Amino acid sequence: MAETANIIAPVEQEGTKSVVRAWLKKVGDAVKQDEPLVELETDKVAVEVSAPASGVLLSTALNEGDEAGPGVVLGVLSVGDMQASTDRRLPAGNTASDHALPIVNKEPAGSRRSSESAQHEQRLSPLVKRLVSEHRLDVGAIAGTGRDGRITHKDVEEHVARGPGKPVSKAPAVQSGKIPHDAMRRSIAEHMSRSVALAPHVTAVFEADFSAIIAHRAKHKDAYAKAGAQLTYSAYIVRAAAEAMKVSPNVNARWHDDFLEVFEDANIGMGVALGDKGLIVPVIKRAQTLTLQETAAALTDVTERARKNALKPADVQGGTFTISNHGVSGSLVATPIIINQPQSAILGVGKLEKRVVVRSIDGADAMVIKPMAYVSLTIDHRVLDGHQTNAWLTRFVEILETWPAGD
């Protein structure tokens, strides 16, 4: 009997849940050790699970769209001669579905279903069963496009989008004005709703003059670029946020029912937009220890990898504070910006634009034009009060406005 090896989902996962996004190999395909086999997706990151050994993909236990819990068996690998016939690796009469983990039909006894519907029901994944139950659908009326004719969650969503009585069409569901949610969008929605329900949100708004950091950036951006670090305004914002923690440490904390956990390290997440798909928040670890150039280099790295969908789970874990630079898409103020649970605060930075402000020049008030942006701090009012919030923002703005030109 050929030796086999299980393909296991990561035990530590970042996000509320993980689903199978895509199988990168088919049953019977030869694979090499450490070659990517299956891609999992959470609300925060996509993760590739690699082959534990060289051999042939013998069977898959989960289909695309199925939930993949930590440590669950995703499939089975036949370890051995990769050049041998696939038929000799699969026991006679067996297919991939014969080796998959069984799905029990929980349909109550006595229910009236056609034989076709009952047959489909036996092959439904937990996610598809939930969708079918929520929308009260007859599975026999849904055309399956998955492996061996299985019904996938996309089949169900497209069936719902078409509406009752409409024939199956290859036209995308968007033509009917409905766009099915993907796993990331669903998880983001759940996370945001839970945060608002859990924490009383309060937002304070200040205004910051960016003249000092604009001058500093103009002087140093070329040198930073030669060193492989793109000097963006985000680097200054991260550095100022880390410094501001010194005057109000509870901003960098987590609420527990019996105590407040205040973190020594400022692990600062910076939201990166992924277009219509949503956003992801890679984390700059121990930001309080980094120089401006080190901060710029770290941001350049994680931002590029985020947009290439190449982040690792560790890149989005361990955050203690988050920054939303929503101004890059044009908004002046966004409130409340939803707190990234279980954190206690989130910084918002609005659009940078020239505005007329009043400044004291030679002892007299004068109207001058300055590059200004609104900055906000949304807090969990269980953790922070107004004076702590305003102290943090005061120091944050002060750092930005007094950045030394020669630093």
C-alpha positions in Angstrom: 0.0 0.0 0.0 1.3 3.4 -1.0 2.3 5.7 1.8 0.0 8.7 2.3 0.3 12.1 3.9 -2.5 14.4 5.0 -2.7 18.0 3.8 -3.4 20.1 6.9 -4.8 23.6 7.2 -2.7 26.0 9.3 -3.4 25.7 13.1 -3.0 29.4 13.6 -5.2 31.5 11.3 -5.8 35.2 11.2 -9.4 36.2 10.7 -12.8 35.1 11.8 -13.0 32.1 9.6 -11.1 30.5 6.7 -12.5 29.0 3.5 -11.1 27.1 0.6 -10.5 29.7 -2.1 -9.1 27.5 -4.9 -7.4 24.1 -5.4 -4.2 24.8 -7.4 -3.9 21.1 -8.3 -6.4 18.4 -9.5 -6.7 14.9 -8.1 -4.2 12.8 -9.9 -1.7 15.6 -10.5 1.9 15.1 -9.5 3.3 17.6 -7.0 6.6 18.4 -5.4 7.3 18.9 -1.8 6.5 22.5 -0.7 4.7 23.2 -4.0 1.4 25.2 -3.3 -1.6 22.9 -3.4 -4.6 24.9 -2.1 -5.3 28.5 -1.3 -7.3 29.5 1.8 -8.8 32.9 2.4 -9.9 34.8 5.5 -11.1 38.3 5.8 -7.5 39.5 6.3 -5.2 37.4 4.2 -4.9 34.6 1.6 -2.7 31.7 2.5 -1.2 29.0 0.3 -0.9 25.5 1.8 2.0 23.5 0.4 2.5 19.8 -0.2 4.1 18.1 2.8 5.9 15.7 0.5 6.4 14.9 -3.2 3.9 12.6 -4.7 0.4 12.6 -6.3 -2.8 14.4 -5.0 -4.9 11.4 -4.1 -8.1 13.1 -2.9 -9.6 16.4 -1.6 -11.7 16.6 1.5 -13.0 20.1 1.0 -14.4 21.9 -2.1 -13.9 25.5 -3.1 -16.0 27.7 -0.8 -16.0 25.2 2.1 -15.0 26.4 5.6 -11.5 25.1 6.6 -11.1 25.1 10.4 -7.6 25.3 12.0 -5.8 21.9 11.6 -8.5 20.3 9.5 -7.6 17.8 6.8 -7.9 19.4 3.4 -6.9 16.4 1.3 -4.6 13.4 1.0 -1.3 13.0 -0.8 0.0 9.7 -2.1 3.7 9.8 -1.4 6.0 7.9 -3.9 7.0 7.8 -7.5 5.7 10.9 -9.2 6.1 9.4 -12.7 3.9 6.3 -12.0 0.4 6.1 -13.4 -2.2 8.0 -11.4 -4.5 5.0 -11.8 -2.1 2.9 -9.7 -2.3 5.5 -6.9 -6.1 5.5 -6.8 -7.7 2.3 -5.4 -9.9 0.6 -8.1 -13.3 2.1 -8.4 -12.5 5.1 -6.2 -12.6 8.8 -7.1 -11.6 11.9 -5.2 -15.0 12.2 -3.7 -14.7 8.6 -2.3 -11.8 9.9 -0.2 -13.3 13.2 0.9 -14.6 13.6 4.4 -18.3 12.5 4.4 -21.0 15.1 4.7 -24.0 13.7 6.7 -27.5 14.4 5.4 -29.3 16.1 8.2 -32.6 16.4 6.4 -35.4 15.6 8.8 -37.1 12.2 8.3 -40.4 12.4 6.4 -39.6 15.5 4.4 -40.8 15.4 0.8 -38.0 15.9 -1.6 -37.3 14.6 -5.1 -34.7 11.9 -5.5 -32.6 14.4 -7.4 -32.7 16.9 -4.6 -31.9 14.3 -2.0 -28.9 13.2 -4.1 -27.6 16.8 -4.3 -28.2 17.3 -0.6 -25.8 14.4 0.2 -23.0 16.3 -1.6 -23.5 19.8 -0.2 -20.7 21.5 1.8 -21.7 23.1 5.1 -21.5 26.6 3.6 -23.7 25.7 0.7 -26.2 24.0 3.1 -26.4 27.2 5.1 -27.1 29.3 2.0 -29.7 26.9 0.7 -31.4 26.9 4.1 -31.3 30.7 4.4 -32.9 31.2 1.0 -35.2 28.1 1.2 -34.1 26.8 -2.1 -34.7 23.5 -3.9 -31.2 22.2 -4.6 -32.5 20.1 -7.5 -33.1 23.4 -9.4 -29.5 24.6 -9.0 -27.0 23.7 -11.6 -23.7 22.6 -10.1 -20.5 23.8 -11.7 -18.0 22.3 -9.2 -16.0 19.2 -9.5 -18.2 16.1 -10.4 -21.2 18.5 -10.7 -21.0 19.6 -7.1 -23.0 22.7 -6.1 -20.7 25.5 -5.0 -21.5 28.6 -2.9 -21.1 30.6 -6.1 -23.7 28.5 -7.8 -26.2 29.2 -5.0 -25.4 32.9 -5.0 -25.9 33.2 -8.7 -29.1 31.2 -8.5 -30.4 33.7 -5.9 -29.3 36.7 -8.0 -31.1 35.4 -11.0 -34.3 35.1 -9.1 -37.0 32.4 -9.2 -38.1 30.9 -12.5 -35.2 32.4 -14.5 -33.2 30.0 -16.7 -29.5 29.3 -16.1 -27.4 31.7 -18.0 -23.6 32.2 -18.3 -24.2 36.0 -17.9 -22.6 37.2 -14.7 -24.9 37.9 -11.8 -23.9 41.6 -11.9 -26.2 42.1 -14.9 -29.2 41.7 -12.5 -27.7 44.3 -10.3 -26.6 41.9 -7.5 -23.0 41.1 -6.7 -22.5 38.0 -4.6 -20.3 38.5 -1.5 -17.0 36.8 -1.3 -15.5 35.4 1.9 -13.4 38.6 2.6 -16.4 40.9 2.2 -18.6 38.8 4.5 -15.9 38.6 7.1 -15.3 42.4 7.0 -19.0 43.0 7.4 -19.2 40.6 10.4 -16.1 42.2 12.0 -17.4 45.8 11.6 -20.8 45.0 12.9 -19.4 43.2 15.9 -17.1 46.1 16.7 -19.9 48.7 16.7 -22.1 46.5 18.8 -19.3 45.8 21.3 -17.5 49.1 21.8 -19.0 52.6 22.4 -17.4 54.7 19.7 -16.4 58.3 20.2 -14.5 60.4 17.7 -12.3 63.6 18.3 -11.1 65.6 15.3 -8.1 67.9 15.1 -6.4 69.7 12.2 -2.7 69.3 11.3 -0.4 71.5 9.2 1.8 69.3 7.0 4.3 72.0 6.0 7.1 70.7 8.1 6.9 67.1 6.8 6.4 68.2 3.2 9.7 70.2 3.4 11.5 67.2 5.1 10.2 64.8 2.5 11.2 67.0 -0.4 14.7 67.0 1.0 15.1 63.3 1.7 12.8 61.3 -0.6 15.4 60.7 -3.3 18.0 59.4 -0.9 15.4 57.1 0.7 14.3 55.8 -2.7 17.9 54.8 -3.5 17.9 52.8 -0.3 14.8 51.0 -1.4 12.3 52.9 0.9 9.5 55.0 -0.6 9.2 58.0 1.7 5.4 58.6 1.9 3.4 60.7 4.3 2.3 57.4 5.9 5.8 56.8 7.3 5.7 60.2 9.2 2.2 59.4 10.4 3.2 56.0 11.8 6.3 57.5 13.5 4.2 60.3 15.0 1.5 57.9 16.2 4.2 55.7 17.9 5.7 58.7 19.7 2.2 60.0 20.8 1.7 56.8 22.8 4.1 58.1 25.4 1.7 60.8 26.5 -1.4 58.5 26.5 -0.4 54.9 26.8 -4.0 53.6 27.1 -4.5 54.4 23.4 -2.3 51.3 22.9 -4.4 49.0 25.0 -7.1 46.3 25.0 -10.2 46.0 27.1 -10.9 42.9 29.2 -13.9 42.5 31.5 -11.7 42.6 34.6 -8.7 44.6 33.6 -7.1 46.8 31.0 -4.1 45.3 29.1 -1.6 48.1 28.1 1.0 47.0 25.5 4.6 48.0 25.7 5.1 47.7 21.9 3.2 49.8 19.4 2.4 47.3 16.7 0.7 49.7 14.2 -1.5 48.5 11.4 -1.9 50.5 8.2 -5.0 49.9 6.1 -4.2 49.0 2.5 -7.1 49.3 0.0 -7.6 46.3 -2.4 -10.0 48.0 -4.7 -13.5 46.7 -4.7 -12.5 43.6 -2.7 -12.0 45.5 0.5 -8.9 46.3 2.5 -6.2 44.5 4.5 -4.2 45.8 7.5 -0.5 44.7 7.5 1.2 45.5 10.8 4.4 47.4 11.4 5.8 45.6 14.5 7.5 47.6 17.4 7.0 50.8 15.5 8.3 52.8 18.5 11.8 51.4 17.9 12.1 52.2 14.2 13.7 55.2 12.6 11.8 57.1 9.8 13.8 55.3 7.1 13.2 51.9 8.7 9.5 52.8 9.0 9.4 53.8 5.3 11.1 50.6 4.2 8.7 48.4 6.3 5.7 50.2 4.8 7.0 49.9 1.3 7.5 46.1 1.8 4.1 45.3 3.3 2.1 47.6 1.0 3.7 46.0 -2.2 3.1 42.5 -0.9 -0.5 43.3 0.2 -1.4 44.5 -3.3 0.2 41.3 -4.8 -1.8 39.2 -2.3 1.6 37.9 -1.0 1.2 38.7 2.7 1.9 36.0 5.3 -0.4 35.4 8.3 2.3 36.9 10.6 2.2 40.1 8.6 -1.4 40.9 9.7 -1.2 39.5 13.3 -0.5 41.2 16.6 -1.7 44.7 15.8 -2.3 47.0 18.8 -3.4 50.2 17.0 -4.6 51.0 13.4 -4.3 53.9 11.0 -6.9 54.5 8.3 -5.4 57.0 5.7 -8.9 57.5 4.1 -7.8 60.9 2.7 -5.9 59.2 -0.2 -9.3 58.5 -1.8 -10.6 62.0 -1.3 -12.5 62.2 2.0 -11.9 65.1 4.4 -13.4 63.5 7.5 -14.7 60.0 8.1 -16.5 59.3 11.4 -16.7 57.1 13.1 -13.9 54.9 11.7 -14.7 51.5 13.0 -12.3 50.2 15.6 -10.3 47.2 14.6 -11.2 44.8 17.5 -9.8 44.0 20.0 -7.9 47.3 19.8 -9.1 50.5 21.6 -8.5 53.2 19.1 -8.0 54.0 15.4 -6.5 57.0 13.7 -8.1 58.6 10.7 -6.2 60.9 8.3 -8.2 63.0 5.9 -7.3 64.5 2.5 -4.3 66.9 2.4 -5.3 70.2 0.8 -4.3 73.8 0.8 -6.5 75.9 3.1 -6.6 79.5 4.4 -5.7 79.5 8.1 -4.9 82.3 10.6 -1.3 82.4 11.9 0.5 84.9 14.1 3.2 86.6 12.2 5.4 89.3 13.9 2.8 89.5 16.7 -0.1 90.1 14.4 -2.8 87.7 13.0 -2.5 87.0 9.3 -4.3 84.7 6.8 -1.9 82.3 5.1 -2.3 79.3 2.9 -1.1 76.0 4.4 -1.3 72.3 3.5 -3.8 71.0 6.0 -5.5 67.7 6.9 -8.1 66.7 9.5 -6.9 63.9 11.8 -9.3 62.0 14.0 -9.0 59.5 16.8 -12.0 57.1 17.3 -11.8 55.5 20.7 -13.5 52.8 22.7 -15.1 54.9 25.4 -14.8 52.0 27.9 -11.0 52.4 27.7 -10.4 56.1 27.0 -12.0 59.4 28.0 -11.9 62.8 26.3 -8.8 64.2 28.0 -6.7 61.1 27.1 -7.9 61.2 23.5 -7.2 64.9 23.1 -3.8 64.6 24.8 -2.8 61.9 22.3 -4.0 64.0 19.3 -2.3 67.2 20.6 1.0 65.4 20.8 0.5 63.7 17.4 -0.2 67.0 15.6 2.7 68.7 17.5 5.1 66.0 16.2 3.9 66.5 12.6 4.0 70.3 12.7 7.5 70.5 14.3 9.3 67.8 12.3 13.0 68.9 12.1 13.9 69.8 8.5 17.5 68.4 8.9 16.6 65.1 10.6 
